[in-house]
Amino acid sequence: MIIDSKNAIHAPKPEQIKNIFEMSRKIAEKSKDENQWYENINHLALNWLKTKEINEL
């Protein structure tokens, strides 16, 4: 995956990278247990380049 990343059509902007870490922190703080944390982080990871979702902090 890392080797093929140079072939990606879209490269994330620095603020998108920052926002994914901020959102991850917020998810960790709000999760009641590891299962909820995993479910929310998994959803975030699968959709992290969607500008609306990741930039709504």
N, CA, C and O atoms as a GROMACS GRO file, in nm:
protein
  228
    1MET      N    1   0.082  -0.118   0.000
    1MET     CA    2   0.000   0.000   0.000
    1MET      C    3   0.087   0.125   0.000
    1MET      O    4   0.059   0.220  -0.073
    2ILE      N    5   0.191   0.126   0.080
    2ILE     CA    6   0.279   0.243   0.085
    2ILE      C    7   0.349   0.264  -0.048
    2ILE      O    8   0.361   0.377  -0.095
    3ILE      N    9   0.396   0.156  -0.109
    3ILE     CA   10   0.465   0.167  -0.238
    3ILE      C   11   0.370   0.223  -0.344
    3ILE      O   12   0.411   0.307  -0.424
    4ASP      N   13   0.246   0.179  -0.345
    4ASP     CA   14   0.149   0.226  -0.444
    4ASP      C   15   0.091   0.364  -0.412
    4ASP      O   16   0.020   0.420  -0.496
    5SER      N   17   0.119   0.419  -0.296
    5SER     CA   18   0.062   0.549  -0.260
    5SER      C   19   0.106   0.659  -0.356
    5SER      O   20   0.033   0.757  -0.374
    6LYS      N   21   0.222   0.645  -0.418
    6LYS     CA   22   0.267   0.746  -0.514
    6LYS      C   23   0.180   0.750  -0.638
    6LYS      O   24   0.182   0.848  -0.713
    7ASN      N   25   0.101   0.645  -0.662
    7ASN     CA   26   0.012   0.638  -0.778
    7ASN      C   27  -0.128   0.690  -0.747
    7ASN      O   28  -0.214   0.689  -0.835
    8ALA      N   29  -0.152   0.733  -0.627
    8ALA     CA   30  -0.284   0.779  -0.587
    8ALA      C   31  -0.323   0.905  -0.664
    8ALA      O   32  -0.240   0.992  -0.690
    9ILE      N   33  -0.450   0.913  -0.698
    9ILE     CA   34  -0.501   1.030  -0.769
    9ILE      C   35  -0.512   1.148  -0.674
    9ILE      O   36  -0.486   1.262  -0.712
   10HIS      N   37  -0.548   1.122  -0.551
   10HIS     CA   38  -0.570   1.228  -0.453
   10HIS      C   39  -0.465   1.220  -0.342
   10HIS      O   40  -0.440   1.113  -0.288
   11ALA      N   41  -0.406   1.332  -0.310
   11ALA     CA   42  -0.314   1.340  -0.197
   11ALA      C   43  -0.380   1.427  -0.091
   11ALA      O   44  -0.424   1.538  -0.121
   12PRO      N   45  -0.388   1.380   0.032
   12PRO     CA   46  -0.453   1.459   0.137
   12PRO      C   47  -0.376   1.586   0.167
   12PRO      O   48  -0.253   1.592   0.155
   13LYS      N   49  -0.451   1.686   0.206
   13LYS     CA   50  -0.392   1.815   0.245
   13LYS      C   51  -0.346   1.803   0.390
   13LYS      O   52  -0.399   1.722   0.466
   14PRO      N   53  -0.248   1.884   0.430
   14PRO     CA   54  -0.201   1.879   0.569
   14PRO      C   55  -0.312   1.895   0.672
   14PRO      O   56  -0.312   1.829   0.775
   15GLU      N   57  -0.408   1.983   0.644
   15GLU     CA   58  -0.517   2.003   0.740
   15GLU      C   59  -0.606   1.879   0.752
   15GLU      O   60  -0.665   1.856   0.857
   16GLN      N   61  -0.616   1.800   0.645
   16GLN     CA   62  -0.692   1.675   0.653
   16GLN      C   63  -0.622   1.574   0.743
   16GLN      O   64  -0.687   1.503   0.819
   17ILE      N   65  -0.490   1.569   0.734
   17ILE     CA   66  -0.413   1.479   0.820
   17ILE      C   67  -0.428   1.522   0.966
   17ILE      O   68  -0.451   1.439   1.054
   18LYS      N   69  -0.416   1.652   0.991
   18LYS     CA   70  -0.432   1.704   1.127
   18LYS      C   71  -0.572   1.672   1.179
   18LYS      O   72  -0.589   1.632   1.294
   19ASN      N   73  -0.673   1.691   1.095
   19ASN     CA   74  -0.810   1.668   1.138
   19ASN      C   75  -0.838   1.522   1.171
   19ASN      O   76  -0.916   1.494   1.262
   20ILE      N   77  -0.776   1.430   1.098
   20ILE     CA   78  -0.801   1.288   1.130
   20ILE      C   79  -0.745   1.254   1.269
   20ILE      O   80  -0.804   1.174   1.342
   21PHE      N   81  -0.632   1.314   1.305
   21PHE     CA   82  -0.577   1.289   1.438
   21PHE      C   83  -0.662   1.356   1.546
   21PHE      O   84  -0.682   1.299   1.653
   22GLU      N   85  -0.712   1.475   1.518
   22GLU     CA   86  -0.800   1.543   1.614
   22GLU      C   87  -0.930   1.464   1.633
   22GLU      O   88  -0.977   1.446   1.745
   23MET      N   89  -0.987   1.418   1.522
   23MET     CA   90  -1.110   1.340   1.531
   23MET      C   91  -1.086   1.209   1.605
   23MET      O   92  -1.170   1.165   1.684
   24SER      N   93  -0.973   1.146   1.581
   24SER     CA   94  -0.939   1.022   1.650
   24SER      C   95  -0.929   1.045   1.801
   24SER      O   96  -0.975   0.962   1.880
   25ARG      N   97  -0.870   1.156   1.840
   25ARG     CA   98  -0.860   1.190   1.982
   25ARG      C   99  -0.999   1.209   2.042
   25ARG      O  100  -1.026   1.160   2.152
   26LYS      N  101  -1.085   1.280   1.972
   26LYS     CA  102  -1.221   1.303   2.022
   26LYS      C  103  -1.299   1.172   2.033
   26LYS      O  104  -1.374   1.152   2.129
   27ILE      N  105  -1.280   1.084   1.935
   27ILE     CA  106  -1.348   0.954   1.940
   27ILE      C  107  -1.301   0.876   2.062
   27ILE      O  108  -1.382   0.814   2.131
   28ALA      N  109  -1.172   0.878   2.090
   28ALA     CA  110  -1.118   0.806   2.206
   28ALA      C  111  -1.175   0.861   2.336
   28ALA      O  112  -1.205   0.785   2.428
   29GLU      N  113  -1.190   0.993   2.344
   29GLU     CA  114  -1.243   1.054   2.466
   29GLU      C  115  -1.390   1.022   2.488
   29GLU      O  116  -1.435   1.009   2.602
   30LYS      N  117  -1.467   1.009   2.380
   30LYS     CA  118  -1.612   0.989   2.390
   30LYS      C  119  -1.655   0.843   2.393
   30LYS      O  120  -1.769   0.814   2.430
   31SER      N  121  -1.569   0.753   2.355
   31SER     CA  122  -1.607   0.611   2.347
   31SER      C  123  -1.624   0.552   2.486
   31SER      O  124  -1.545   0.577   2.576
   32LYS      N  125  -1.729   0.471   2.501
   32LYS     CA  126  -1.756   0.409   2.631
   32LYS      C  127  -1.672   0.284   2.654
   32LYS      O  128  -1.648   0.246   2.768
   33ASP      N  129  -1.627   0.220   2.544
   33ASP     CA  130  -1.544   0.101   2.557
   33ASP      C  131  -1.464   0.080   2.428
   33ASP      O  132  -1.476   0.155   2.332
   34GLU      N  133  -1.382  -0.025   2.428
   34GLU     CA  134  -1.294  -0.052   2.314
   34GLU      C  135  -1.372  -0.086   2.188
   34GLU      O  136  -1.330  -0.052   2.078
   35ASN      N  137  -1.486  -0.153   2.204
   35ASN     CA  138  -1.566  -0.190   2.087
   35ASN      C  139  -1.624  -0.068   2.017
   35ASN      O  140  -1.620  -0.058   1.894
   36GLN      N  141  -1.676   0.024   2.095
   36GLN     CA  142  -1.729   0.147   2.036
   36GLN      C  143  -1.616   0.228   1.973
   36GLN      O  144  -1.633   0.283   1.864
   37TRP      N  145  -1.503   0.235   2.040
   37TRP     CA  146  -1.386   0.305   1.986
   37TRP      C  147  -1.345   0.245   1.853
   37TRP      O  148  -1.323   0.317   1.755
   38TYR      N  149  -1.334   0.111   1.848
   38TYR     CA  150  -1.292   0.044   1.725
   38TYR      C  151  -1.391   0.069   1.612
   38TYR      O  152  -1.350   0.098   1.499
   39GLU      N  153  -1.519   0.059   1.641
   39GLU     CA  154  -1.622   0.081   1.538
   39GLU      C  155  -1.612   0.223   1.481
   39GLU      O  156  -1.618   0.242   1.360
   40ASN      N  157  -1.598   0.321   1.568
   40ASN     CA  158  -1.591   0.460   1.524
   40ASN      C  159  -1.461   0.492   1.451
   40ASN      O  160  -1.462   0.564   1.351
   41ILE      N  161  -1.349   0.439   1.499
   41ILE     CA  162  -1.220   0.460   1.431
   41ILE      C  163  -1.221   0.391   1.295
   41ILE      O  164  -1.170   0.446   1.197
   42ASN      N  165  -1.278   0.272   1.288
   42ASN     CA  166  -1.286   0.200   1.162
   42ASN      C  167  -1.368   0.280   1.060
   42ASN      O  168  -1.329   0.293   0.944
   43HIS      N  169  -1.482   0.333   1.104
   43HIS     CA  170  -1.565   0.416   1.015
   43HIS      C  171  -1.488   0.538   0.969
   43HIS      O  172  -1.491   0.574   0.851
   44LEU      N  173  -1.418   0.602   1.061
   44LEU     CA  174  -1.339   0.720   1.027
   44LEU      C  175  -1.231   0.686   0.925
   44LEU      O  176  -1.212   0.758   0.827
   45ALA      N  177  -1.161   0.577   0.947
   45ALA     CA  178  -1.053   0.537   0.856
   45ALA      C  179  -1.105   0.507   0.716
   45ALA      O  180  -1.039   0.538   0.617
   46LEU      N  181  -1.221   0.446   0.707
   46LEU     CA  182  -1.277   0.412   0.576
   46LEU      C  183  -1.328   0.535   0.501
   46LEU      O  184  -1.340   0.532   0.378
   47ASN      N  185  -1.356   0.642   0.573
   47ASN     CA  186  -1.416   0.761   0.512
   47ASN      C  187  -1.336   0.889   0.533
   47ASN      O  188  -1.390   0.998   0.516
   48TRP      N  189  -1.209   0.880   0.570
   48TRP     CA  190  -1.135   0.996   0.616
   48TRP      C  191  -1.108   1.102   0.512
   48TRP      O  192  -1.074   1.214   0.548
   49LEU      N  193  -1.119   1.072   0.385
   49LEU     CA  194  -1.095   1.174   0.283
   49LEU      C  195  -1.221   1.248   0.243
   49LEU      O  196  -1.216   1.339   0.160
   50LYS      N  197  -1.333   1.212   0.300
   50LYS     CA  198  -1.456   1.286   0.272
   50LYS      C  199  -1.449   1.417   0.348
   50LYS      O  200  -1.457   1.420   0.471
   51THR      N  201  -1.433   1.524   0.276
   51THR     CA  202  -1.407   1.654   0.336
   51THR      C  203  -1.511   1.693   0.441
   51THR      O  204  -1.474   1.739   0.549
   52LYS      N  205  -1.639   1.674   0.412
   52LYS     CA  206  -1.743   1.717   0.505
   52LYS      C  207  -1.729   1.648   0.640
   52LYS      O  208  -1.734   1.713   0.744
   53GLU      N  209  -1.711   1.517   0.638
   53GLU     CA  210  -1.706   1.441   0.763
   53GLU      C  211  -1.583   1.474   0.846
   53GLU      O  212  -1.594   1.499   0.966
   54ILE      N  213  -1.466   1.474   0.785
   54ILE     CA  214  -1.342   1.490   0.860
   54ILE      C  215  -1.317   1.636   0.900
   54ILE      O  216  -1.246   1.661   0.997
   55ASN      N  217  -1.374   1.730   0.828
   55ASN     CA  218  -1.350   1.870   0.860
   55ASN      C  219  -1.454   1.929   0.953
   55ASN      O  220  -1.445   2.046   0.990
   56GLU      N  221  -1.554   1.850   0.992
   56GLU     CA  222  -1.654   1.897   1.088
   56GLU      C  223  -1.606   1.865   1.229
   56GLU      O  224  -1.645   1.762   1.286
   57LEU      N  225  -1.526   1.949   1.284
   57LEU     CA  226  -1.475   1.926   1.420
   57LEU      C  227  -1.536   2.022   1.517
   57LEU      O  228  -1.505   2.018   1.636
   0.00000   0.00000   0.00000
